[in-house]
Amino acid sequence: MKHITLTLTIFSAFSCAATLDIGDTFKVEYKGALKNIMHKGDISSQADLTHFQETEHFYALGAVENLKGEILILDSKPFISSVEDQKLTISNSINHKATLLVYASVDKWTSFNIPDNVSTYEDLEKHIEQTAKAKGINTAEPFPFLIEGIAKSIDWHVIDWEKGDTAHSHEKHINSGLRGILTDQDVEILGFYSNSHHAIFTHHTTNMHLHIKTTDNKTSGHLDRLTLAQGMTLKLPDIK
């Protein structure tokens, strides 16, 4: 039987970090919290990405400090999306700070074909939970996952928060910055699943937080909605 340990460190009155350890295979950690952004307007830096530049097989997502972009790191390679002159830019530099960061190191993944009847965001959330349980992952604790393949459609955004705006809402976060819809695009999606971290790193209406990148590296950002195509792949941490 796997042992699960939880340690919590409070960095300040408005920031938090936690380590969620799943045996010796991977651990999920986070810094910052959505509730502090939404209710306290704290968009200051909670993590320096350069602290992780030597970490192998590092996977992370989150928001840039001051809500000036989105963070996606896949196997230690950063894709930091932001808005400049109303255009999307993507930086591969690790020299950024985060107001919210969720991350884990995973050196080995197991792949599963996603059934054709799994199409919507809601379908995917249920399928990920069911598959993780079936493969021995404790779904009472957070875990990362990857989705790969050609998606039928994906709604995405990259936040570009107006300086001095202290009134936060989920709708304003989506509408701030750039938004777009991808159709029939080959994508890589990093997600973190948790049914116990609402208002921490997932919103109240979902157990998932997802960021997306097209394989041509032209688009990256926060995933809002999606419709899967047939033949896509789910990857979960190998816990054997």
Secondary structure, 3 states (H helix, E strand, C coil): CCCEEEEEEEEECCEEEEEEEECCCEEEEEECCHHHHHHHCCCCCCEEHHHHCCCCCEEEEEEEHHHCCEEEEECCEEEEEEEECCEEEEECCCCCEEEEEEEEECCCEEEEECCCCCCEHHHHHHHHHHHHHHCCCCCCCCEEEEEEEEEEEEEEEECCCCCCCCCCCHHHHHHCCEEEEEEEEEEEEEEEECCCCECCCECCCCCEEEEEEECCCCCEEEEEEEEECCCCEEEEECCC
